[in-house]
């Protein structure tokens, strides 16, 4: 596949993504922006505290360890598979084309539901903030539709423009969390400093099962470094470096920030405080410990945090659709890019249209943007990505043991095997606590889970159909991508 050698440059006859458009910093910023650190700490972490109390900071470190084990095998595999389809390409190489196609459609559903559901959060935050500072009350969907248009425009401008904007927004939201943490520690918190949050006796208790099912959601999307691998400068070295930086940052930063919140409220009272005011727990810490201006800035940055997540997830979702179009598993039009910006053109338009339709439907039927959009969509995305993580572990073991045993037992079996076992436990816990994730009843949960099953089955059916009608195209599925120089894919000593 011929690709341009400079971001956004025109290359006649090429439908490739923009080569060499993203360095390590750009990849890290894009991944972390998709995770929306400020939104997670303010809006999601209180639910973690409700279920795990003071154990939450330690749980982030445990989750980070599991994800680091996952990354070992995933990044070793990525030396041989550099493709915007990421999960799709890895699982195809390791578990076969039908399974890979099923993984691709499940990933497409997961990233799209994560992205579209975030419009509910942004709409709510924006409507509340606008009302607070102007006295004018507008419905949430007005702000959500404005965001749909802005995300579409920035996505069309290309990944280089998106990465710069995401970097700025990410630095701002991290900065305000650091200010909060410094203020809490400087004022001594609620009393004596306690490190019980990191004690194994505190973290590994049976009552924390639901907490672990939730905490792993903080890492959703870190693997998207591989989605942008065709656009990375420096090849797999850049992708590998960015992936490990992202995992390490998520685990350590979230652990430290949540630990300071525990110090602010008190280890013995954090769970009860989260139960009394889940939505206002972290906002209350800002109000008590930081100057008034900081709290106001934080509430504005909640909007930019949600917007940054929308933009990053839009770019990830449309690259999956682009990869499927290029492979022939979706209409070929989705596999085309803009001749100048190299952004996926039809794929980006389709993703934008889907988001717009969902927001309009939610508005028309007066559905709740939090309970019936944010929670439902994020639950589908979370469960889908856990399944994909686990399948990737199996694919890595299968492919590397057959094709690259010289990579060493640690990379080809032990690390991916341990992460697979841990992810299976987390998947069982998540399914056992699915009502906590969705806020819904049995029938709704069955429908939401059924969407994931249908997506996976539909992908398998698409691959089998392609095998029947175009066996020559079926035979080269997941082969598209970028070839690395020989020295880049050389296997390091185990």
N, C-alpha and C positions, 0 to 999 in steps of 0.2 A: 504494500500500500504506500503510495507516494504521499509525503506530507511536507508542508512548508517548513522552512528552517527558522523562520522568525515569526513571532506572534503577530497575527493579524495580516501578514503579507499575502498578497494574492499569488496563487500558484495555479495557473490554468490547468484544468483537467483534474484537479484534486478536490476531494470532498472530505479531506481530513480535518481533524481538530488542529488548533494552533500549537505547533511544536515549539518547545523551549520557552513557553510563556510563563511558567511558574517555577520559582525557586523554592528552597526549603521553607523560608519564612512565609511565602504565599500559601503553600500547602498547609502549614500549621495554622495560619490565621483562618483559612477557609474551613478547615475541620473544626476548630474550636468555636468559630462563629456559629456553625450549624448546631452546636451543643448549647448555645445561648447561656453562658455561665451565670449572668446576673438573673435571668429569668428562672433558671433552675434553682438557684439559691433562695430567691425571694418567693417563688410560687410553688416549687416542687419539694425542696428540702424539708419544709415544715411537715409534709406528709411522711417523709422518712423518719423524722424525729417522733412523730406520733406513733409509729410502729416499732421504732428501735431505740428511742431515747438517746442516751449519751453514747450508745455504741455506733452511731452513724459515722463519725470520722474514721474509726477503725475499719468499718465496712467498706469505705471508699478505697482504703489501701488494699484490702483483700480483693476487691473487684479489680483493682489496678493490676495486681499480681496475676490474676487469671487472664486478663486481657493482654498482659505482657507475654504470657506463655502462648496465647493465641497468635500474637504478632510474630513470634519466632518462626513458626511454621508458615504463616501467611506470607511473610516477607521473603522467606527462603523460596517459596513457590513463585513469588512474583518475579524472581530472577528469570524464570522460564515463561512467564505469562504476563505480558504488559499490554493491557486491553482496557478500554473504558468500561467494559462490562463487569470488571472486578469479580464479584461473587460468581457471576455467570461463567466467566472464562475459567476461573479456578475449579469450580465444581464440574464443569464440562470436561476439563482435562483429567480430573481425578475420578469422577463417578459416572462419566458417560454423557452423551449429548442430550438425551431426554431429561435426565436429572438436572443438567445445567440449564436447559431451557425452562424447566419448572422453577429453578432458583431465580432465573432472570425475571420472570413475570411476578414472582413473589417479592423480589427486591423492588421492582417497579411499583407494586402496590404499597409496599412498606414505606419507601421514600416519598411517594406521593401523598399517602395519608398523613405522614409526619408533617410534610410541608403544608398541605391544605388545612389540617387541623390547627396549625399555628396561626392562621388568619383569625381564628376565634379568639385566641389570646390577645393578639395585637389589636383587634377591633375593640375588645373590652377595655384594655389598658388605655387606648387612645380616646375612647368615648369618655371614660372617667376623668382623664387628665384634661381634655378639652373643656369639659363641663366645669371642672375645678377652677381653671384659670380664666375662662371666658364667661361662665354662667350660661352658656348655650348648650342645650342637651340635644345631641344627634345620635341616631341609632348606630350600633357597633358596625353594621355592614357597610355604612358609608366609608368608614376609615379602612375597612378590609378591602373594599373594591379599589380605593386609591392605592393601597399597597400592592394589589394584584398588577395594576398598570405599571407602577414604579419597578417592581421586580422584573416584569416582562421586559421593560426597556433596558434595565441594567444587564439582564441576561443576554439580550440581543447585542449589547455593546461588546461582549466578549469577556473571557475569563480574567484577562489582565485588569480591566476596569473594575470588575467585581472584587478581585483580590485586594486591590488598594482600598476600596471602600470598607470591605470587611475588616481589614487590618486596623483602620482608624477606629471603627465602632468597637472592635474587640478590646483594644487598648483602653478605651474610655470605660467600658463596663468592668474590666478587671481592676482598673485604677480605683473606682469608687468602692469596690469590695475590699481592696487593700486598705483604703482609708478607714473603712468601718472596722476592720480587724485591728489596725493600729490603735484606734481610739478606744476600743474595748480593752485591749491589753494595757494601754497607758493608764486607764482609769481603774485597773484591777478587777474588772468584771464584777460578778456578783459576790465575790469573796475569794477564798483561797484557790490558787491555781491547782487544777486537778488533771491528771493524765489517765484517768480511769477509762476514757474513751478508747484508748489504744490497748487496753488489757485484754488478752485472749479470753479471760473469764467473763468479761463484759460483752465482747463481740460475739463469741460463739456460744450462744444459748439458744435453745429450741424456740423460745418466744420471739426470736428475731428473724424467723423464716420469712415473714411477709416483708420485713425491711430489706432483706437481701434481694427479694424478687423485684423491689422497686429501685434499689441503688444501682443495679447494673444498667438501668435505663440511662444513667448519666453518661455512659460510654457509647450510646447509640450514635453511629456515624463516624467514629474515629477511623474506621477502616476505609472511609471514602478517599483517603490519600491515594489508594490504588485506582479509584475511578478516574482520577486526573493524571494517571501515570503517562498517558500518551502526550500530555501537555507539559510534563515536567522537564526542567533543565537538569542535565546530569544523570538522567536515566534512573535506574532502580536505586542507586545510592541515595539520591535525593528523596525518593519515596520512602525508603527504609528509614532514613534519618528523621523525616517528618513524622512517620508513624510512631517511632519510639518516643520522640519528643512529646507528641500529642498524648500518648498513653501516660507517660510520666507526669506531665503537667496536670492532666485531669485528676489523677489519683492524689497527687500531693497537694495541689491547690485546693481542691474541694475538701480534702481532709483537714487542712489548716483553717480554711474559712469556716467550715461547720464546727470545728473545735472551738474557735473563738466565739461562735454563737452559743455553744454549750457553756463557755466561761461567762458569757454575758447574762445568761438566764440561771445557770446552776445545773450541775450534772443530775442532781436528784429531782429537779423540777422541770426539766426540759420537755419530757413527754407530756406531762400534765399541761404545761403552757401551750404546747402545740395542739392539744385537745381543746383547750378553752378558746383559742383564736388561731386556727390554722393559717388562714389567709393573712393575718396581720402580725404573725410571730416575728419575722425578720424585719418588717417595716418598723415594728416597735423597738427592735434593737437599734436601728438607725436613728429613730427619734430620741431614744434615751442617751445614746453614747456619742453621737456625732453632732456637730453644729447644724443648725436648722437648714442652712443652704445646701449641705451635703445630702440630706434626706430628700429635698426637693429635686436636686440634680439626679439622684438615684431613680426617682419615679419617672422622670423624663427619659433616662437611659433605659428603663424597662422597655420603652417603645422601640428604641434603636436596637436593643438586644433581640427582641422578637423579629424586627425587620431583618437584621443580619442573619438570623436563623432561616428566615424565609428565602432570602437570596441564595444562601449556601445550599439549602436543600433543593431549591429550584435547579441550580446548576448540576447537582448530583442526579436528580431524577431525570432531567432531560438527556443526560449523557447515557443513562441506562437505555432510554428509549432510542437514542441515536445508535447505540451498539446493536440493539435488536433489529432496527431497520437496516443497518449495514449488513447484518447476518442473514436477512431474509425471513426472520421470524415474525417481523412486523412489516407493514407496508414500506417499500423502499424509500419513499419520500422522507421518512423519519431519519434515514441514514445520510442526509445531506446537511452540509454546513453553509453558513453565509460566506460568500467568496472573499470578503474583506476581513470580517471579525473572526471567522472560523468558529462561531458559536453554532450549536445545533439549531437549525432554523425551524423546520416543521415540528421537530420534537419539542422545542421551547414553546412554540405557539400552541401545541396540543396541551402541554402541561399547564399553560396559562389559562386556556379555555376551560379545562377541567376544574381548576381552582375557582374561576369566575362563576361557573355553573353551580358549583356546590354552595358558594356564598349566597348567590341569588336564591337558590332553593331554600336554604336555611332561613333567609329573610322572608321569603314568600309564605313559608309554613310556620313562621314564628318559632323556630326551634332554638334551643338554648346554645349559645356559642361556646359555653364552657363545658357543661355536662354532656351535651349531645354532639359536639364537634371536637373540641380539644381532647377530652378524655377518650372518646371512641376512636378517633383517628390515631392518637398517640399509642393507644393500646394495641391496635392492629399493627402499627409500625414496630413497636417494641417486641411483640411476640414474633413477628415475621423475621426481624433481624436476629433474634436469639436462635431461631431455627437455621437461618443462613450461616451464622457463626459456627454452629455445631456441624452442619454439612460441610463447611469449609475445612474444618479439622479433619474429618474423614477423608475428604478429597486430597488434602495435603499428604496424609499418611499413605493413601493408595498410590498417588502419583510419584511421590519422592522415593518410596521404598522400591518401586518398580524401575524408576528412571534415573534416580540420583542418590543411590545408597551411600555414595562417597561423601555426601553432605553431613553424614554423621548421625548416630542414633538419637542424639538429643534433638536435633532439628527435624528429623524425619519421623520420629515416633514418640519420644518421651514428652516433649513440650506440647505438641498438638494433641497427644493422647490424654494428658492431664487436663488440658483446657476443655477437651470434648467432654470428659467426665464431669467437670465442674459446671459446664454449660447445660448439660442434661439435667443436673440437679436444679439449676436456676430455672430452666424451662418448666420443670414439674412444679416448682414453687410458684412461678408466675401463673400457671394454669390453675393451680389450687386457689390462688388469690385473684382470679380474673375479675371478680366483682369489685375488688378494691381498685383495680386498674381502670375499669370502665365506668364505675358508678352506676351500673345497670343491672337488670334482672336476668334470669336464666334464658329467656327467649332471645333477648337482645344480644346477650353474650354468645349464644349459639350462632346467631346470624353473623356477628362480627368474626368469630372464629371460622365460620364457613366460608367467608370471603377469602381468607388466606388459603384454605384448602382448595377452593375453586381456582384461585390464581395459579397455584402450583400445578394442579391437574391440567389447567388450560395450557400452560407452558409445555408440559409433556406432550399434550395432544398436538400442539403446533409443531414441535420437533418431529413427531412421527408422521405428520402430514407432509412436512418438507421432505422427509426421507422417501415417501412414496412418489411425490410429484417431481422432485428435483434432487435425486440422490447425489449428484456431483456437488451441489451446494451444501447438502447435509454433511458430506464427507469433510468439508473444511470449516465447519462451525467452530468458533472460538479460535480460529487461526489468525484472524485479522489483528493488527496491533502494530507495535514498533519493535523492531529487532534491536537488541543491545549489542554494542561492540563485544568482542570475545572476552576482553579482560573484565567487563562488567558482570558477566554471568559466571565467571569462574567461581568454583565452589571454594569457600574458605575452609580452613581446617576446623574440624569439630571441636 
